[in-house]
Amino acid sequence: ISPVDLLHEIFQQEDWGALPRERVHLDTFHEEEDGLWALLDIYAPQGNYPRRRLRLEAAPAWVVRESKLLDPESGTLIAETRLNNYRLLEGVRFPADVATEFPLHESRMEFAFSNITLNRSLDAALFDLEAQHQALRQRGFERVYPEPIE
């Protein structure tokens, strides 16, 4: 599992616009004293188990509190993400506390955001890789080529 896999699982779990409705199943809907919650299963095109199981809570609006990524063939838990401390920015709710575990790989990653800013403009110099390369060479850095692994 790479850091990219971790970040993808935390921040971009589903492309909701491309998800066919027939692959989404409302498993449980429950009302308690402190609010409503639901379990939503999302199925892969093949397999006997859901690919993802979401626990949604309506507090005060519907948000994802827990997301489990499962192997659709065996039902084995691949990743579990918990999202808390939602903040409202420009009409969109964002979790400020996110934790993901990958039990098969004994990996865990947690994020606690103290400041969330939308559509911040970025300095174009961040993307000028040639200038960054030249600046590093001027400071005496050299490119290192790794030795092949035998």
DAQUIJO-V729487 format. One record per pair of residues at least 6 apart in sequence whose C-alpha atoms are under 6 Angstrom apart, sorted by the first residue. I is the first residue (numbers start at 1). GAP is how many residues later the second one is. Records with the same first field share a line. If there is no record, write none. Layout:
I = GAP / GAP
This chain:
23 = 19 / 20
24 = 17 / 18
25 = 15 / 16
26 = 14
27 = 12 / 13
28 = 10 / 11
29 = 9
30 = 6 / 7
36 = 21 / 22
37 = 19 / 20
38 = 17 / 18
39 = 15 / 16
40 = 13 / 14
41 = 9 / 11 / 12
42 = 8 / 9 / 10
43 = 7 / 8
44 = 7
47 = 25 / 26
48 = 25
49 = 23 / 26
50 = 22
51 = 18 / 19 / 20 / 21
52 = 16 / 17 / 18
53 = 14 / 15
54 = 12 / 13
55 = 9 / 10 / 11
56 = 7 / 8 / 9
57 = 6
65 = 17 / 18
66 = 15 / 16
67 = 13 / 14
68 = 11 / 12
69 = 9 / 10
70 = 6 / 7 / 8
78 = 24
79 = 22 / 23
80 = 20 / 21
81 = 18 / 19
82 = 16 / 17
83 = 12 / 14 / 15
84 = 11 / 13
85 = 10 / 11 / 12
86 = 7 / 8 / 9 / 10
87 = 6 / 7
96 = 16 / 17
97 = 14 / 15
98 = 12 / 13
99 = 10 / 11
100 = 8 / 9
101 = 6 / 7
